[in-house]
Amino acid sequence: MSVFMVQRSLKDIPMDQLAAAQQRAIATAAQMRSEGEPVRYIRSAFVPETGQCNCLFDAENAEQVGKLNKTAGIPYDRIVPALDLTPA
């Protein structure tokens, strides 16, 4: 499994819609795992001032991450390989 970052531009999104999108990402990842696709939502960072949102996912490939976001109806600009540097 690899980590992928989804980069989004969500300028002026209301906080309730941002929270709902996060919940859809979590639920869609769980549904995909139950169907045999190993993909997991890790976390997000959102910058209200600019609307930039970066979300980390654990998956076998970027296509799975794209499928998750399209299924969940969450717009994104691009998906790139990333390193999760959270201390253990």
C-alpha positions, 0 to 999 in steps of 0.5 A, spaced: 500 500 500 502 507 498 500 513 500 496 518 496 495 526 497 488 528 494 489 536 492 483 540 492 480 547 491 474 548 496 474 556 497 468 558 501 466 551 502 461 552 508 464 548 514 458 543 514 459 541 507 466 540 508 465 535 514 459 532 510 465 531 504 469 528 510 464 523 512 463 521 505 470 519 504 470 515 510 464 511 508 466 510 501 473 507 503 469 503 508 464 500 502 470 499 497 474 495 503 468 491 504 468 490 496 475 488 496 478 494 494 484 496 500 483 503 500 483 507 507 482 515 508 487 517 513 486 525 514 485 531 511 488 538 512 484 544 510 486 552 510 480 556 510 483 562 508 485 559 501 480 554 501 486 549 499 485 542 502 489 536 502 487 529 504 491 523 505 489 516 503 492 509 503 491 505 497 494 500 492 494 505 486 492 512 485 486 510 480 483 507 487 483 514 490 480 517 484 474 512 484 473 513 491 473 521 490 468 520 484 464 515 488 463 520 494 462 526 489 468 530 492 471 534 487 479 534 486 484 537 482 489 532 482 492 526 486 499 525 487 504 520 491 506 522 498 509 520 504 505 520 511 511 523 516 506 523 522 511 520 528 509 513 530 
